[in-house]
Amino acid sequence: MPHIVIKTISGPSQKQLQDAAEQIAAVVNKTMGKPDKYISVSVEEYSFEEWEGVYNEYIKGRENVLVKPGYSDPKTFR
């Protein structure tokens, strides 16, 4: 605990994903006071075509999404 999942559209390099995961883990350590040994971060990559399903299942209308995206249409990102 805690385990953080990054869901993203495919594209970032492995280094970018690794850097993001490490920085997110560091922020969780700093802000929540969780020791590094308890923090894990995974990445799930999706195609543009798959993203609508991700949006509808994990983002749209969910109260636990604390930072909302600036779009409401996952096909056009508007």
Secondary structure, 3 states (H helix, E strand, C coil): CCEEEEEEECCCCHHHHHHHHHHHHHHHHHHHCCCHHHCEEEEEEECHHHHHHHHHHHHCCCCCCCCCCCCCCCCCCC
